[in-house]
Amino acid sequence: MEAIKRIEFKDSLNKTQFISLLNSKGVKIEQDLLQDKNLFESAKNYFALNYLPEFVETPKDELDMFYGKYYWLSILIGRYKKLFGNDEGLDQQLFKLCEEAENLGLDVDWNLVERIEENIKNKSTL
């Protein structure tokens, strides 16, 4: 579980550089995601894994990338809901992520996914 939570970047990127990189890939980040430090941190990790994998040292394989994306998107959704309420678009992204894993034929351990969800629910820092 700890490996899923740890994202190592090849280069140190500040918020402005990170947003510029996303924009250069055609990805726009919502202003809401920039307003809270913890929200931005989870968004940064998720967006890096999803859109900027070339800047990420770990995780390396597709299955670990899936678990990392799932973890960070789940953290992002929980924090967002706490601050702003529901966002169906974020919930849909989580569903699409799982669907994509199945379409790619990844050997997802759904028990681990459940443990990730439980771990996040049990955290008081969301």
Rosetta blueprint (number, residue, H / E / L):
1 M L
2 E H
3 A H
4 I H
5 K H
6 R L
7 I L
8 E E
9 F E
10 K L
11 D L
12 S L
13 L L
14 N L
15 K H
16 T H
17 Q H
18 F H
19 I H
20 S H
21 L H
22 L H
23 N H
24 S H
25 K L
26 G L
27 V L
28 K L
29 I L
30 E L
31 Q H
32 D H
33 L H
34 L H
35 Q L
36 D L
37 K H
38 N H
39 L H
40 F H
41 E H
42 S H
43 A H
44 K H
45 N H
46 Y H
47 F H
48 A H
49 L H
50 N H
51 Y H
52 L L
53 P H
54 E H
55 F H
56 V E
57 E E
58 T E
59 P L
60 K L
61 D L
62 E H
63 L H
64 D H
65 M H
66 F H
67 Y H
68 G H
69 K H
70 Y H
71 Y H
72 W H
73 L H
74 S H
75 I H
76 L H
77 I H
78 G H
79 R H
80 Y H
81 K H
82 K H
83 L H
84 F H
85 G L
86 N L
87 D L
88 E H
89 G H
90 L H
91 D H
92 Q H
93 Q H
94 L H
95 F H
96 K H
97 L H
98 C H
99 E H
100 E H
101 A H
102 E H
103 N H
104 L L
105 G L
106 L L
107 D L
108 V L
109 D L
110 W H
111 N H
112 L H
113 V H
114 E H
115 R H
116 I H
117 E H
118 E H
119 N H
120 I H
121 K H
122 N H
123 K L
124 S L
125 T L
126 L L
